[in-house]
């Protein structure tokens, strides 16, 4: 049974207008500036592209907190240096419980801390290529049970520590090419099938 004019069976079928500096269609928004976050946002948005916007985030950033229906987020080609907080209470992804795909390619991220994506536990694809990642903490991908693709290619990774990929047991494609890996600890891929 469809409750919404677009055919989706969603609880919130409000007919929100497209924010200034954005192109909207159905439940997607491609925005030209970050002012989008300062305006009323359509809560039913499922795809959001904020690529090439000089966007930066802090570990406690709540820019995406009203996008609980978001399925795909593209924040590639920005100035993002961190996506993980210093504790397990990361807030960047806290409310993105429907998120399945995130593209964070071509930013300036240097490290991934434990449980970085735990609040986005239904992610199936994480794209982190062409960053400056040199270290992956144990359980960086902890709490993500459905992850199928993880792209860490073209970073600065030289070693893979024990438990670096512990958490997801369903990874089908792991891209590490373009790194200068010289050391892999014996349990780096523990539990990865």
C-alpha positions in Angstrom: 0.0 0.0 0.0 1.4 3.3 -1.0 0.7 6.3 1.1 2.7 8.9 -0.7 2.2 10.5 -4.1 5.7 9.4 -5.3 4.7 5.7 -4.7 6.9 5.2 -1.6 5.3 3.7 1.4 6.6 6.2 3.9 5.1 7.7 7.1 6.2 11.2 6.2 4.8 12.2 2.8 5.1 16.0 3.3 5.5 18.0 0.1 8.6 20.0 1.1 9.9 22.6 -1.3 13.4 22.3 -2.6 15.9 24.4 -0.7 17.7 27.3 -2.4 20.9 26.2 -4.2 19.7 22.7 -4.6 18.2 20.6 -7.4 15.6 18.2 -6.1 13.7 15.4 -7.6 11.5 12.8 -5.9 13.5 12.2 -2.7 17.0 13.4 -3.8 18.9 16.7 -3.4 22.0 17.8 -5.1 23.1 21.0 -3.5 25.4 23.8 -4.7 26.3 25.2 -1.3 26.3 24.2 2.3 23.6 26.8 3.0 21.3 23.8 2.4 21.9 22.8 6.0 20.7 26.1 7.3 17.3 25.9 5.7 14.4 23.5 6.3 15.4 20.1 5.0 13.0 17.6 3.5 13.1 14.8 6.1 12.3 12.2 3.5 15.4 12.9 1.4 17.0 9.6 0.5 20.0 10.7 -1.6 22.1 13.7 -0.8 25.1 14.9 -2.8 27.3 17.5 -1.1 30.3 16.7 -3.3 32.9 19.5 -4.1 31.5 22.0 -1.6 34.6 22.7 0.6 32.6 20.9 3.3 34.4 20.2 6.6 33.1 18.3 9.6 33.9 18.1 13.3 33.6 14.9 15.3 30.5 16.3 17.0 28.9 17.6 13.8 25.2 17.1 13.6 24.8 18.4 10.0 23.0 15.3 9.0 20.9 14.7 12.1 17.6 15.4 10.4 18.2 13.0 7.5 16.9 9.8 9.1 15.6 8.5 5.8 18.9 9.1 4.0 20.1 6.0 2.1 23.0 7.4 0.0 25.3 10.2 1.1 28.0 11.7 -1.2 30.4 14.0 0.6 33.4 13.3 -1.7 35.9 15.9 -2.9 35.6 18.2 0.2 37.9 19.3 3.0 36.9 16.6 5.6 39.7 15.7 7.9 37.8 13.6 10.4 34.7 11.6 10.5 35.2 9.9 13.8 35.0 11.4 17.3 37.6 10.7 20.0 35.1 8.5 21.9 32.5 5.9 20.9 29.9 8.7 20.9 30.5 9.8 17.3 27.8 12.2 16.3 28.4 12.6 12.5 26.5 9.4 11.7 24.4 9.1 14.8 21.0 9.7 13.1 21.8 8.1 9.8 20.2 4.7 10.7 18.9 4.1 7.1 22.2 4.9 5.4 23.4 2.2 3.0 26.1 3.9 0.9 28.5 6.6 1.8 31.1 8.2 -0.5 33.8 10.0 1.3 36.4 9.7 -1.4 39.0 12.5 -2.1 39.0 14.2 1.3 41.8 14.7 3.9 40.9 12.0 6.4 44.0 10.7 8.2 42.8 8.0 10.6 39.8 5.8 11.4 39.0 5.3 15.1 37.2 2.4 16.7 33.5 2.1 16.0 33.6 5.0 13.6 30.5 3.9 11.7 28.7 2.1 14.5 25.6 4.3 14.3 25.2 3.6 10.6 25.1 -0.1 11.1 23.3 -0.9 7.9 26.0 0.4 5.6 26.8 -1.9 2.7 29.3 0.3 0.9 31.9 2.7 2.3 34.1 4.6 -0.2 37.2 6.2 1.4 39.7 6.2 -1.5 42.2 9.0 -2.1 42.3 10.3 1.5 45.3 10.5 3.8 44.5 7.5 6.0 47.6 6.1 7.6 46.0 4.2 10.4 43.0 2.0 11.0 42.2 1.4 14.6 40.9 -2.0 15.7 37.1 -2.3 15.2 37.0 0.9 13.0 34.2 -0.9 11.2 32.7 -2.5 14.3 28.9 -2.7 14.4 28.5 -2.8 10.6 27.1 -6.2 10.0 26.0 -5.9 6.3 29.1 -4.3 4.8 29.9 -5.7 1.4 32.3 -3.2 -0.2 35.1 -1.2 1.5 37.3 1.0 -0.6 40.5 2.2 1.1 42.6 2.4 -2.1 45.1 5.2 -2.7 45.7 6.2 1.0 48.9 6.2 3.1 48.4 2.9 4.9 51.7 1.1 5.6 50.5 -1.5 8.1 47.3 -3.3 9.0 47.0 -4.0 12.7 45.2 -6.9 14.4 41.4 -6.5 14.3 41.5 -3.7 11.8 38.7 -5.2 9.8 36.9 -7.0 12.7 33.2 -6.4 12.8 31.7 -6.9 9.4 31.7 -10.5 8.3 30.2 -10.0 4.9 32.8 -8.0 3.0 32.9 -9.2 -0.6 35.2 -6.5 -2.0 38.0 -4.9 0.0 40.2 -2.4 -2.0 43.6 -1.6 -0.6 45.5 -1.0 -3.8 47.6 2.2 -4.1 48.8 2.0 -0.5 52.3 1.2 0.6 51.5 -1.7 2.9 54.6 -3.4 4.3 53.2 -5.1 7.4 50.0 -7.1 8.0 49.5 -8.5 11.5 48.2 -12.1 11.7 44.7 -11.1 12.9 44.2 -8.0 10.8 41.4 -9.8 8.8 40.1 -11.9 11.8 36.5 -12.9 11.2 36.4 -11.5 7.6 35.2 -14.2 5.3 
